[in-house]
C-alpha cells in the first residue's frame, strides 16, 4: 500500500500569510495526487487534481506542485475562509489512500 | 448540478448489517465510477471501496473485504454499500463520492453530505 505522510499535522497562521503543506508518498506515483479541503461538519471539497491542476471554481491563491514522491499544496495568501483541514489522496494504486490531514487554524 | 444524497445510516449492534444508498443526479451516472469513503469521529479519511461505471470492477480496502459489498443500479442512478458483520471500528460517517472518470488515476470531484453509521450495543 502507498502510505502518504502529510506535514505538518497542524499549523497556526495569520490572514495574509503564505502557507505550504507537504505530502510525501512511500513510493513513486507520478502525478496521481489530489488535494481536498474539509470544513467542520462538511464533506471534503476537491481543490487540486493531477498534483497541480486547479479544480474549477477554486481560488487561484491555491496551487499544487510535485511528482513522484513529494508534493506540496500552497496557499499564497491565507483568507479567513481557508481555515480548515486539508487532505492529500493518491489515486495511483489500490487501495486508494489519504494523508493524515493538516489542520490550519487562526493564529 | 451534481447531487449525491446518502441514506440508510443509523445505529446497529455489533455483528449486525446495514445497507447504505446514494441517489445520484445531475450527471450521466452510468458513465462514471463511484466510491465510498468513510471518516471515523475526529479522524481522517479512509477509502472503503470503488465500483467501475459498469459495475464489473470492485476493489475494497482490506479492513472491509469480505464484509462489505459495493453495487450500483444504473437504471435507478443509485449506488449501494451492503455492510455485514459490523464492528465498533466501522463507526463513521460514510460519504458517497463521484470519480472524475475511473477512480484510479482520476479524482473524486463530487461528494455527498454523508451518512452516519454507529455500531454499538
gemmi code that builds the backbone of each chain (N, CA, C; Angstrom):
import gemmi

chains = {
    "A": [
        ("UNK", (0.844, -1.191, 0.000), (0.000, 0.000, 0.000), (0.885, 1.249, 0.000)),
        ("UNK", (0.425, 2.279, -0.690), (1.155, 3.548, -0.687), (0.740, 4.346, 0.546)),
        ("UNK", (1.712, 4.654, 1.381), (1.470, 5.474, 2.572), (1.748, 6.936, 2.224)),
        ("UNK", (0.862, 7.817, 2.678), (1.036, 9.264, 2.475), (1.255, 9.931, 3.815)),
        ("UNK", (2.359, 10.657, 3.934), (2.685, 11.353, 5.171), (2.573, 12.854, 4.934)),
        ("UNK", (1.612, 13.478, 5.604), (1.421, 14.909, 5.491), (2.149, 15.625, 6.620)),
        ("UNK", (2.706, 16.784, 6.296), (3.306, 17.602, 7.341), (3.124, 19.077, 7.019)),
        ("UNK", (2.917, 19.915, 8.057), (2.704, 19.480, 9.430), (1.298, 18.917, 9.607)),
        ("UNK", (0.999, 18.332, 10.743), (-0.360, 17.856, 11.007), (-1.241, 18.994, 11.508)),
        ("UNK", (-0.589, 20.034, 11.995), (-1.298, 21.209, 12.497), (-0.442, 22.428, 12.236)),
        ("UNK", (-1.084, 23.509, 11.806), (-0.349, 24.755, 11.705), (-1.252, 25.927, 12.053)),
        ("UNK", (-0.630, 26.906, 12.660), (-1.321, 28.125, 13.069), (-0.756, 29.266, 12.232)),
        ("UNK", (-1.625, 30.004, 11.552), (-1.167, 31.045, 10.650), (-2.124, 32.235, 10.678)),
        ("UNK", (-1.622, 33.364, 10.212), (-2.417, 34.595, 10.191), (-2.982, 34.846, 8.804)),
        ("UNK", (-4.045, 35.600, 8.751), (-4.613, 36.012, 7.469), (-3.531, 36.755, 6.678)),
        ("UNK", (-3.413, 36.396, 5.412), (-2.429, 37.021, 4.546), (-1.113, 36.260, 4.439)),
        ("UNK", (-0.897, 35.316, 5.339), (0.346, 34.535, 5.299), (0.357, 33.538, 4.145)),
        ("UNK", (1.548, 33.173, 3.716), (1.743, 32.101, 2.747), (1.903, 30.795, 3.513)),
        ("UNK", (1.164, 29.780, 3.092), (1.149, 28.504, 3.799), (1.516, 27.380, 2.836)),
        ("UNK", (2.368, 26.473, 3.291), (2.752, 25.327, 2.474), (2.554, 24.043, 3.268)),
        ("UNK", (1.878, 23.088, 2.656), (1.630, 21.769, 3.244), (2.303, 20.733, 2.344)),
        ("UNK", (2.946, 19.771, 2.965), (3.697, 18.756, 2.226), (3.042, 17.391, 2.354)),
        ("UNK", (3.095, 16.631, 1.283), (2.584, 15.259, 1.261), (3.663, 14.387, 0.632)),
        ("UNK", (4.153, 13.415, 1.388), (5.222, 12.546, 0.905), (4.697, 11.119, 0.779)),
        ("UNK", (4.918, 10.512, -0.375), (4.447, 9.154, -0.634), (5.550, 8.139, -0.391)),
        ("UNK", (5.140, 6.930, 0.013), (6.110, 5.865, 0.322), (6.707, 5.238, -0.928)),
        ("UNK", (6.106, 5.521, -2.086), (6.684, 5.073, -3.348), (6.253, 6.026, -4.453)),
        ("UNK", (6.991, 6.030, -5.528), (6.711, 6.957, -6.621), (5.356, 6.653, -7.244)),
        ("UNK", (4.641, 7.728, -7.607), (3.299, 7.546, -8.155), (2.954, 8.589, -9.216)),
        ("UNK", (3.942, 9.075, -9.927), (3.665, 10.033, -10.992), (3.008, 11.276, -10.444)),
        ("UNK", (1.902, 11.678, -11.072), (1.191, 12.870, -10.622), (-0.237, 12.544, -10.187)),
        ("UNK", (-0.478, 11.288, -9.813), (-1.830, 10.867, -9.424), (-2.136, 11.254, -7.983)),
        ("UNK", (-2.169, 12.565, -7.728), (-2.424, 13.062, -6.378), (-3.458, 14.177, -6.422)),
        ("UNK", (-4.347, 14.160, -5.443), (-5.364, 15.202, -5.315), (-5.287, 15.801, -3.917)),
        ("UNK", (-5.756, 17.032, -3.814), (-5.856, 17.741, -2.535), (-7.312, 18.122, -2.305)),
        ("UNK", (-7.760, 17.956, -1.055), (-9.120, 18.303, -0.665), (-9.083, 19.213, 0.558)),
        ("UNK", (-10.102, 20.055, 0.653), (-10.324, 20.890, 1.830), (-11.584, 20.394, 2.525)),
        ("UNK", (-11.526, 20.291, 3.851), (-12.719, 19.895, 4.595), (-12.942, 20.851, 5.756)),
        ("UNK", (-14.150, 21.408, 5.817), (-14.537, 22.258, 6.928), (-15.378, 21.446, 7.900)),
        ("UNK", (-15.419, 21.841, 9.180), (-16.131, 21.043, 10.194), (-17.581, 20.770, 9.812)),
        ("UNK", (-17.966, 19.495, 9.913), (-19.334, 19.107, 9.627), (-19.693, 19.043, 8.154)),
        ("UNK", (-18.705, 19.206, 7.286), (-18.959, 19.205, 5.846), (-18.173, 18.091, 5.158)),
        ("UNK", (-18.596, 17.770, 3.947), (-17.861, 16.801, 3.137), (-16.593, 17.448, 2.583)),
        ("UNK", (-15.598, 16.648, 2.240), (-14.412, 17.203, 1.581), (-14.777, 17.859, 0.250)),
        ("UNK", (-13.946, 18.814, -0.151), (-14.144, 19.535, -1.407), (-12.839, 19.506, -2.198)),
        ("UNK", (-12.928, 19.102, -3.453), (-11.733, 18.983, -4.299), (-11.124, 20.350, -4.591)),
        ("UNK", (-9.814, 20.465, -4.376), (-9.089, 21.699, -4.685), (-8.196, 21.535, -5.919)),
        ("UNK", (-7.386, 20.491, -5.900), (-6.319, 20.272, -6.881), (-6.364, 18.815, -7.319)),
        ("UNK", (-6.159, 18.555, -8.619), (-6.034, 17.179, -9.083), (-4.837, 17.075, -10.017)),
        ("UNK", (-4.437, 15.842, -10.286), (-3.223, 15.589, -11.066), (-2.053, 16.411, -10.543)),
        ("UNK", (-1.977, 16.533, -9.234), (-0.900, 17.194, -8.494), (-0.881, 18.710, -8.599)),
        ("UNK", (-1.285, 19.262, -9.761), (-1.090, 20.703, -9.950), (-2.221, 21.409, -10.694)),
        ("UNK", (-3.281, 20.707, -11.043), (-4.376, 21.319, -11.796), (-5.459, 21.808, -10.843)),
        ("UNK", (-5.796, 23.075, -10.954), (-6.794, 23.677, -10.077), (-8.193, 23.285, -10.534)),
        ("UNK", (-8.985, 22.783, -9.600), (-10.380, 22.452, -9.907), (-11.147, 23.741, -10.217)),
        ("UNK", (-12.088, 23.666, -11.141), (-12.885, 24.832, -11.485), (-13.575, 25.439, -10.278)),
        ("UNK", (-13.531, 26.772, -10.174), (-14.191, 27.464, -9.084), (-13.334, 27.651, -7.844)),
        ("UNK", (-12.172, 27.018, -7.818), (-11.266, 27.151, -6.666), (-10.401, 28.402, -6.867)),
        ("UNK", (-10.272, 29.234, -5.839), (-9.489, 30.474, -5.993), (-8.035, 30.217, -6.389)),
        ("UNK", (-7.491, 31.132, -7.154), (-6.135, 30.962, -7.702), (-5.047, 31.078, -6.638)),
        ("UNK", (-5.393, 31.475, -5.405), (-4.371, 31.500, -4.348), (-3.939, 30.082, -3.942)),
        ("UNK", (-4.721, 29.079, -4.350), (-4.345, 27.687, -4.111), (-3.524, 27.182, -5.302)),
        ("UNK", (-2.444, 26.483, -5.003), (-1.661, 25.857, -6.059), (-1.044, 24.562, -5.553)),
        ("UNK", (-0.774, 23.660, -6.465), (-0.157, 22.394, -6.131), (1.038, 22.135, -7.015)),
        ("UNK", (1.999, 21.392, -6.479), (3.178, 21.043, -7.270), (3.723, 19.701, -6.805)),
        ("UNK", (4.646, 19.173, -7.611), (5.314, 17.931, -7.249), (4.981, 16.796, -8.172)),
        ("UNK", (5.784, 15.749, -8.056), (5.560, 14.497, -8.781), (6.447, 13.433, -8.150)),
        ("UNK", (6.140, 12.180, -8.435), (6.938, 11.106, -7.858), (6.540, 10.813, -6.428)),
        ("UNK", (7.315, 11.304, -5.475), (7.010, 11.040, -4.060), (6.762, 12.298, -3.230)),
        ("UNK", (7.084, 13.469, -3.740), (6.986, 14.695, -2.943), (6.071, 15.712, -3.604)),
        ("UNK", (5.071, 16.141, -2.826), (4.043, 17.043, -3.330), (3.810, 18.158, -2.316)),
        ("UNK", (3.386, 19.313, -2.821), (3.053, 20.415, -1.933), (1.759, 21.093, -2.355)),
        ("UNK", (1.049, 21.583, -1.359), (-0.107, 22.459, -1.547), (0.283, 23.803, -0.948)),
        ("UNK", (0.118, 24.865, -1.708), (0.457, 26.206, -1.249), (-0.765, 27.100, -1.320)),
        ("UNK", (-0.969, 27.857, -0.249), (-1.970, 28.920, -0.235), (-1.178, 30.217, -0.190)),
        ("UNK", (-1.262, 31.019, -1.229), (-0.350, 32.165, -1.363), (-0.647, 33.269, -0.350)),
        ("UNK", (-1.918, 33.451, -0.025), (-2.297, 34.484, 0.939), (-3.539, 33.993, 1.665)),
        ("UNK", (-3.339, 33.482, 2.877), (-4.411, 32.815, 3.618), (-5.583, 33.764, 3.879)),
        ("UNK", (-6.790, 33.284, 3.586), (-8.006, 34.056, 3.818), (-8.818, 33.430, 4.939)),
        ("UNK", (-9.709, 34.185, 5.566), (-10.479, 33.646, 6.702), (-11.237, 32.357, 6.365)),
        ("UNK", (-11.713, 32.238, 5.140), (-12.477, 31.050, 4.750), (-11.593, 29.831, 4.478)),
        ("UNK", (-10.264, 30.006, 4.547), (-9.342, 28.900, 4.280), (-9.002, 28.092, 5.529)),
        ("UNK", (-9.461, 28.542, 6.671), (-9.180, 27.800, 7.895), (-10.034, 26.531, 7.885)),
        ("UNK", (-9.325, 25.392, 7.793), (-9.968, 24.105, 7.524), (-8.908, 23.026, 7.665)),
        ("UNK", (-9.309, 21.791, 7.367), (-8.353, 20.679, 7.332), (-8.145, 20.275, 5.879)),
        ("UNK", (-6.901, 20.003, 5.524), (-6.536, 19.666, 4.153), (-5.980, 18.242, 4.100)),
        ("UNK", (-6.437, 17.488, 3.101), (-6.011, 16.105, 2.918), (-5.439, 15.908, 1.510)),
        ("UNK", (-4.366, 15.133, 1.420), (-3.920, 14.669, 0.105), (-4.425, 13.238, -0.102)),
        ("UNK", (-4.541, 12.821, -1.354), (-5.015, 11.480, -1.696), (-4.266, 10.983, -2.916)),
        ("UNK", (-3.810, 9.728, -2.838), (-3.178, 9.153, -4.016), (-4.201, 8.288, -4.758)),
        ("UNK", (-4.193, 8.425, -6.076), (-5.117, 7.675, -6.923), (-4.331, 6.814, -7.913)),
        ("UNK", (-3.121, 6.463, -7.542), (-2.260, 5.697, -8.445), (-2.525, 4.206, -8.360)),
        ("UNK", (-2.699, 3.718, -7.136), (-2.760, 2.275, -6.907), (-3.798, 1.963, -5.842)),
        ("UNK", (-4.575, 0.888, -6.061), (-5.454, 0.421, -4.994), (-4.627, -0.323, -3.942)),
        ("UNK", (-4.947, -0.174, -2.648), (-6.023, 0.662, -2.106), (-5.691, 2.142, -2.171)),
        ("UNK", (-6.673, 2.935, -2.583), (-6.501, 4.381, -2.592), (-6.299, 4.831, -1.147)),
        ("UNK", (-5.398, 5.779, -0.935), (-5.095, 6.196, 0.426), (-5.058, 7.709, 0.547)),
        ("UNK", (-5.311, 8.172, 1.765), (-5.284, 9.590, 2.105), (-4.159, 9.869, 3.092)),
        ("UNK", (-3.663, 11.086, 3.057), (-2.778, 11.540, 4.103), (-3.565, 11.766, 5.384)),
        ("UNK", (-2.845, 11.948, 6.483), (-3.483, 12.083, 7.780), (-4.172, 13.418, 8.021)),
        ("UNK", (-3.928, 14.392, 7.144), (-4.590, 15.679, 7.276), (-3.723, 16.749, 7.910)),
        ("UNK", (-3.961, 17.983, 7.515), (-3.310, 19.156, 8.106), (-4.386, 20.141, 8.501)),
        ("UNK", (-4.474, 20.416, 9.777), (-5.467, 21.373, 10.263), (-4.836, 22.751, 10.303)),
        ("UNK", (-5.459, 23.705, 9.616), (-4.962, 25.077, 9.556), (-5.849, 25.930, 10.445)),
        ("UNK", (-5.272, 26.510, 11.459), (-6.037, 27.323, 12.399), (-5.532, 28.757, 12.419)),
        ("UNK", (-6.363, 29.634, 12.955), (-6.040, 31.055, 13.026), (-5.049, 31.312, 14.144)),
        ("UNK", (-3.978, 32.049, 13.840), (-3.022, 32.446, 14.869), (-3.588, 33.658, 15.618)),
    ],
    "B": [
        ("UNK", (-26.397, 20.498, -11.954), (-25.595, 20.430, -10.728), (-25.581, 19.003, -10.201)),
        ("UNK", (-24.389, 18.497, -9.915), (-24.258, 17.150, -9.367), (-24.805, 17.115, -7.947)),
        ("UNK", (-25.636, 16.125, -7.668), (-26.123, 15.901, -6.306), (-25.968, 14.438, -5.956)),
        ("UNK", (-25.439, 14.204, -4.767), (-25.292, 12.854, -4.219), (-25.912, 12.864, -2.829)),
        ("UNK", (-26.919, 12.023, -2.624), (-27.648, 12.026, -1.355), (-27.629, 10.625, -0.758)),
        ("UNK", (-26.903, 10.497, 0.358), (-26.808, 9.209, 1.045), (-28.000, 9.006, 1.982)),
        ("UNK", (-28.346, 7.755, 2.192), (-29.386, 7.390, 3.148), (-29.093, 5.983, 3.669)),
        ("UNK", (-29.780, 5.625, 4.748), (-29.659, 4.282, 5.282), (-28.772, 4.152, 6.507)),
        ("UNK", (-28.170, 5.245, 6.942), (-27.339, 5.188, 8.138), (-28.172, 5.008, 9.402)),
        ("UNK", (-27.488, 4.745, 10.503), (-28.198, 4.591, 11.770), (-27.381, 3.830, 12.787)),
        ("UNK", (-28.056, 3.442, 13.862), (-27.433, 2.693, 14.952), (-27.671, 1.196, 14.743)),
        ("UNK", (-26.624, 0.417, 14.841), (-26.729, -1.034, 14.651), (-25.833, -1.716, 15.685)),
        ("UNK", (-26.234, -2.893, 16.118), (-25.447, -3.640, 17.087), (-24.253, -4.327, 16.417)),
        ("UNK", (-23.202, -4.569, 17.175), (-22.062, -5.323, 16.620), (-22.527, -6.657, 16.048)),
        ("UNK", (-22.000, -6.983, 14.864), (-22.415, -8.199, 14.184), (-23.588, -8.003, 13.256)),
        ("UNK", (-24.218, -6.849, 13.322), (-25.392, -6.576, 12.504), (-25.053, -6.113, 11.102)),
        ("UNK", (-26.105, -5.794, 10.355), (-25.970, -5.378, 8.955), (-26.688, -4.067, 8.713)),
        ("UNK", (-26.257, -3.387, 7.666), (-26.863, -2.130, 7.265), (-26.598, -1.950, 5.777)),
        ("UNK", (-27.533, -1.318, 5.073), (-27.335, -1.041, 3.652), (-27.450, 0.454, 3.417)),
        ("UNK", (-26.376, 1.051, 2.908), (-26.394, 2.457, 2.544), (-26.761, 2.612, 1.068)),
        ("UNK", (-27.454, 3.701, 0.774), (-27.780, 4.058, -0.604), (-27.273, 5.455, -0.893)),
        ("UNK", (-26.996, 5.714, -2.149), (-26.588, 7.048, -2.589), (-27.314, 7.349, -3.892)),
        ("UNK", (-28.260, 8.276, -3.828), (-29.028, 8.670, -5.008), (-28.287, 9.774, -5.741)),
        ("UNK", (-28.006, 9.553, -7.014), (-27.219, 10.492, -7.811), (-28.096, 11.214, -8.827)),
        ("UNK", (-27.780, 12.474, -9.084), (-28.473, 13.241, -10.110), (-27.555, 14.336, -10.628)),
        ("UNK", (-27.912, 14.886, -11.791), (-27.155, 15.995, -12.349), (-25.997, 15.588, -13.244)),
        ("UNK", (-25.838, 14.279, -13.493), (-24.793, 13.803, -14.399), (-25.212, 12.435, -14.946)),
        ("UNK", (-24.501, 11.983, -15.955), (-24.799, 10.689, -16.566), (-24.171, 9.600, -15.710)),
        ("UNK", (-24.984, 9.057, -14.793), (-24.490, 8.157, -13.745), (-23.722, 6.975, -14.323)),
        ("UNK", (-24.215, 6.368, -15.395), (-23.588, 5.150, -15.910), (-22.285, 5.391, -16.662)),
        ("UNK", (-21.821, 6.645, -16.683), (-20.542, 6.953, -17.327), (-19.392, 7.102, -16.344)),
        ("UNK", (-19.691, 7.061, -15.058), (-18.676, 7.359, -14.051), (-18.570, 6.267, -13.000)),
        ("UNK", (-17.325, 5.982, -12.589), (-17.103, 5.135, -11.429), (-17.484, 5.905, -10.170)),
        ("UNK", (-17.756, 5.171, -9.112), (-18.180, 5.763, -7.842), (-17.419, 5.101, -6.694)),
        ("UNK", (-17.394, 5.772, -5.565), (-16.676, 5.250, -4.407), (-17.412, 5.529, -3.113)),
        ("UNK", (-17.050, 4.781, -2.086), (-17.424, 5.078, -0.711), (-16.150, 5.399, 0.074)),
        ("UNK", (-16.224, 6.464, 0.855), (-15.122, 6.896, 1.713), (-15.717, 7.121, 3.097)),
        ("UNK", (-15.015, 6.718, 4.148), (-15.557, 6.919, 5.486), (-14.609, 7.732, 6.352)),
        ("UNK", (-15.194, 8.281, 7.426), (-14.432, 9.119, 8.346), (-14.918, 8.853, 9.757)),
        ("UNK", (-14.105, 8.189, 10.553), (-14.446, 7.958, 11.959), (-14.455, 9.291, 12.697)),
        ("UNK", (-15.195, 9.386, 13.794), (-15.316, 10.661, 14.522), (-13.959, 11.262, 14.879)),
        ("UNK", (-13.727, 12.500, 14.448), (-12.488, 13.197, 14.761), (-11.248, 12.682, 14.062)),
        ("UNK", (-11.442, 11.806, 13.070), (-10.300, 11.174, 12.413), (-10.212, 11.589, 10.946)),
        ("UNK", (-9.259, 10.975, 10.235), (-9.057, 11.285, 8.830), (-9.967, 10.487, 7.912)),
        ("UNK", (-9.685, 10.583, 6.619), (-10.492, 9.927, 5.597), (-9.925, 8.549, 5.269)),
        ("UNK", (-10.821, 7.590, 5.057), (-10.419, 6.227, 4.686), (-11.246, 5.769, 3.495)),
        ("UNK", (-10.584, 5.457, 2.396), (-11.262, 4.885, 1.239), (-11.779, 3.494, 1.603)),
        ("UNK", (-13.024, 3.202, 1.216), (-13.654, 1.923, 1.538), (-13.719, 1.013, 0.315)),
        ("UNK", (-14.281, 1.530, -0.786), (-14.468, 0.706, -1.976), (-14.812, 1.592, -3.161)),
        ("UNK", (-14.585, 1.074, -4.348), (-14.970, 1.750, -5.589), (-15.674, 0.750, -6.498)),
        ("UNK", (-16.407, 1.278, -7.469), (-17.066, 0.427, -8.453), (-16.974, 1.113, -9.810)),
        ("UNK", (-16.607, 0.362, -10.806), (-16.499, 0.910, -12.159), (-17.883, 1.303, -12.675)),
        ("UNK", (-17.914, 2.023, -13.780), (-19.197, 2.533, -14.278), (-20.158, 1.404, -14.645)),
        ("UNK", (-19.607, 0.286, -15.115), (-20.450, -0.841, -15.473), (-20.675, -1.823, -14.343)),
        ("UNK", (-19.983, -1.635, -13.239), (-20.164, -2.486, -12.065), (-19.300, -3.732, -12.040)),
        ("UNK", (-18.404, -3.905, -13.015), (-17.654, -5.162, -13.090), (-16.349, -5.146, -12.305)),
        ("UNK", (-15.888, -3.983, -11.878), (-14.639, -3.887, -11.104), (-14.960, -3.253, -9.756)),
        ("UNK", (-14.602, -3.976, -8.681), (-14.974, -3.523, -7.334), (-13.847, -3.779, -6.337)),
        ("UNK", (-12.829, -2.940, -6.291), (-11.794, -3.096, -5.266), (-12.303, -2.671, -3.885)),
        ("UNK", (-11.698, -3.248, -2.841), (-12.077, -2.953, -1.458), (-10.837, -2.694, -0.600)),
        ("UNK", (-11.025, -1.907, 0.453), (-9.996, -1.783, 1.485), (-9.908, -3.109, 2.232)),
        ("UNK", (-8.703, -3.442, 2.695), (-8.520, -4.702, 3.437), (-9.408, -4.758, 4.678)),
        ("UNK", (-9.652, -3.605, 5.276), (-10.411, -3.544, 6.523), (-11.877, -3.952, 6.348)),
        ("UNK", (-12.388, -3.946, 5.126), (-13.799, -4.275, 4.905), (-13.993, -5.450, 3.951)),
        ("UNK", (-12.912, -5.938, 3.366), (-13.015, -7.020, 2.389), (-13.661, -8.249, 3.011)),
        ("UNK", (-14.633, -8.810, 2.310), (-15.340, -9.987, 2.805), (-16.544, -9.657, 3.668)),
        ("UNK", (-16.662, -8.396, 4.094), (-17.804, -7.982, 4.937), (-18.705, -6.994, 4.222)),
        ("UNK", (-18.121, -6.129, 3.394), (-18.881, -5.094, 2.691), (-18.971, -5.453, 1.207)),
        ("UNK", (-20.088, -5.055, 0.577), (-20.271, -5.251, -0.855), (-20.788, -3.966, -1.482)),
        ("UNK", (-20.064, -3.468, -2.467), (-20.496, -2.289, -3.208), (-21.236, -2.751, -4.464)),
        ("UNK", (-22.266, -2.010, -4.831), (-23.016, -2.318, -6.051), (-23.673, -1.050, -6.554)),
        ("UNK", (-24.242, -1.129, -7.732), (-24.917, 0.025, -8.313), (-26.056, -0.438, -9.191)),
        ("UNK", (-27.062, 0.422, -9.299), (-28.190, 0.194, -10.199), (-28.222, 1.379, -11.158)),
        ("UNK", (-27.668, 1.182, -12.339), (-27.574, 2.301, -13.283), (-28.948, 2.723, -13.816)),
        ("UNK", (-29.931, 1.846, -13.751), (-31.271, 2.222, -14.210), (-31.959, 3.163, -13.220)),
        ("UNK", (-31.472, 3.138, -11.960), (-32.063, 3.997, -10.920), (-31.076, 5.040, -10.407)),
        ("UNK", (-29.924, 5.167, -11.054), (-28.904, 6.158, -10.657), (-28.587, 6.081, -9.169)),
        ("UNK", (-28.372, 4.872, -8.694), (-28.175, 4.668, -7.262), (-26.974, 3.768, -6.992)),
        ("UNK", (-26.189, 4.155, -5.998), (-25.037, 3.406, -5.513), (-25.401, 2.806, -4.157)),
        ("UNK", (-24.873, 1.616, -3.889), (-25.175, 0.941, -2.626), (-23.898, 0.490, -1.928)),
        ("UNK", (-24.022, 0.325, -0.597), (-22.977, -0.332, 0.169), (-23.666, -1.241, 1.187)),
        ("UNK", (-23.568, -2.546, 0.976), (-24.094, -3.517, 1.930), (-23.004, -3.825, 2.943)),
        ("UNK", (-23.314, -3.582, 4.217), (-22.326, -3.759, 5.280), (-22.791, -4.860, 6.218)),
        ("UNK", (-22.036, -5.944, 6.296), (-22.361, -7.069, 7.173), (-21.289, -7.225, 8.239)),
        ("UNK", (-21.596, -8.006, 9.260), (-20.646, -8.286, 10.348), (-20.009, -7.008, 10.867)),
        ("UNK", (-20.849, -6.021, 11.140), (-20.336, -4.708, 11.535), (-19.650, -4.760, 12.890)),
        ("UNK", (-18.603, -3.949, 13.017), (-17.803, -3.876, 14.237), (-17.804, -2.439, 14.735)),
        ("UNK", (-17.393, -2.260, 15.971), (-17.350, -0.914, 16.553), (-16.457, 0.012, 15.738)),
        ("UNK", (-15.363, -0.512, 15.191), (-14.458, 0.358, 14.434), (-14.964, 0.678, 13.033)),
        ("UNK", (-16.157, 0.222, 12.686), (-16.816, 0.661, 11.440), (-17.631, 1.929, 11.666)),
        ("UNK", (-17.722, 2.373, 12.915), (-18.451, 3.604, 13.221), (-17.802, 4.784, 12.510)),
        ("UNK", (-18.583, 5.483, 11.697), (-18.024, 6.560, 10.879), (-19.135, 7.253, 10.108)),
        ("UNK", (-18.801, 8.401, 9.550), (-19.623, 9.000, 8.512), (-19.179, 8.373, 7.190)),
        ("UNK", (-20.144, 7.889, 6.415), (-19.843, 7.269, 5.127), (-20.250, 8.229, 4.014)),
        ("UNK", (-19.277, 8.595, 3.190), (-19.512, 9.500, 2.073), (-19.542, 8.731, 0.758)),
        ("UNK", (-20.476, 9.094, -0.071), (-20.530, 8.653, -1.459), (-19.753, 9.689, -2.274)),
        ("UNK", (-18.904, 9.240, -3.181), (-18.104, 10.176, -3.976), (-18.106, 9.766, -5.444)),
        ("UNK", (-18.208, 10.746, -6.295), (-18.171, 10.522, -7.753), (-16.720, 10.659, -8.234)),
        ("UNK", (-16.286, 9.709, -9.032), (-14.946, 9.788, -9.618), (-15.021, 10.572, -10.937)),
        ("UNK", (-13.944, 11.237, -11.292), (-13.934, 12.070, -12.496), (-13.965, 11.241, -13.773)),
        ("UNK", (-13.741, 9.966, -13.655), (-13.827, 9.032, -14.775), (-13.838, 7.665, -14.158)),
        ("UNK", (-12.672, 7.015, -14.225), (-12.448, 5.862, -13.364), (-12.062, 6.425, -11.992)),
        ("UNK", (-11.893, 5.558, -10.994), (-11.434, 6.052, -9.691), (-9.919, 5.940, -9.559)),
        ("UNK", (-9.294, 5.170, -10.440), (-7.846, 5.062, -10.433), (-7.288, 6.059, -11.440)),
        ("UNK", (-6.324, 6.839, -11.010), (-5.711, 7.888, -11.832), (-6.642, 9.066, -12.073)),
        ("UNK", (-7.792, 9.057, -11.454), (-8.688, 10.197, -11.528), (-9.005, 10.627, -10.104)),
        ("UNK", (-9.811, 11.620, -9.938), (-10.022, 12.224, -8.639), (-11.495, 12.156, -8.297)),
        ("UNK", (-11.818, 12.458, -7.017), (-13.193, 12.472, -6.553), (-13.688, 13.913, -6.669)),
        ("UNK", (-14.543, 14.188, -7.643), (-14.890, 15.584, -7.909), (-16.211, 16.037, -7.283)),
        ("UNK", (-16.963, 15.104, -6.728), (-18.183, 15.473, -6.009), (-18.400, 14.484, -4.868)),
        ("UNK", (-18.910, 14.998, -3.756), (-19.139, 14.182, -2.567), (-20.566, 14.427, -2.060)),
        ("UNK", (-21.146, 13.403, -1.456), (-22.416, 13.574, -0.773), (-22.208, 14.199, 0.599)),
        ("UNK", (-23.287, 14.402, 1.321), (-23.212, 15.047, 2.638), (-22.840, 14.054, 3.739)),
        ("UNK", (-22.926, 12.757, 3.430), (-22.517, 11.737, 4.384), (-23.683, 11.121, 5.139)),
        ("UNK", (-23.494, 9.855, 5.533), (-24.469, 9.126, 6.348), (-23.734, 8.553, 7.557)),
        ("UNK", (-24.262, 8.826, 8.737), (-23.601, 8.372, 9.967), (-24.017, 6.944, 10.285)),
        ("UNK", (-23.023, 6.094, 10.471), (-23.236, 4.720, 10.903), (-22.584, 4.549, 12.271)),
        ("UNK", (-23.389, 4.137, 13.245), (-22.886, 3.920, 14.600), (-23.078, 2.458, 14.971)),
        ("UNK", (-21.990, 1.786, 15.306), (-22.044, 0.379, 15.693), (-21.792, 0.293, 17.194)),
        ("UNK", (-22.846, -0.040, 17.926), (-22.744, -0.060, 19.383), (-23.854, -0.912, 19.969)),
        ("UNK", (-23.575, -1.524, 21.099), (-24.598, -2.308, 21.788), (-25.304, -1.465, 22.851)),
    ],
}
model = gemmi.Model(1)
for chain_id, residues in chains.items():
    chain = gemmi.Chain(chain_id)
    for i, (resn, *xyz) in enumerate(residues, 1):
        res = gemmi.Residue()
        res.name, res.seqid = resn, gemmi.SeqId(i, " ")
        for name, pos in zip(("N", "CA", "C"), xyz):
            atom = gemmi.Atom()
            atom.name, atom.element = name, gemmi.Element(name[0])
            atom.pos, atom.b_iso = gemmi.Position(*pos), 0.0
            res.add_atom(atom)
        chain.add_residue(res)
    model.add_chain(chain)
structure = gemmi.Structure()
structure.add_model(model)
structure.setup_entities()
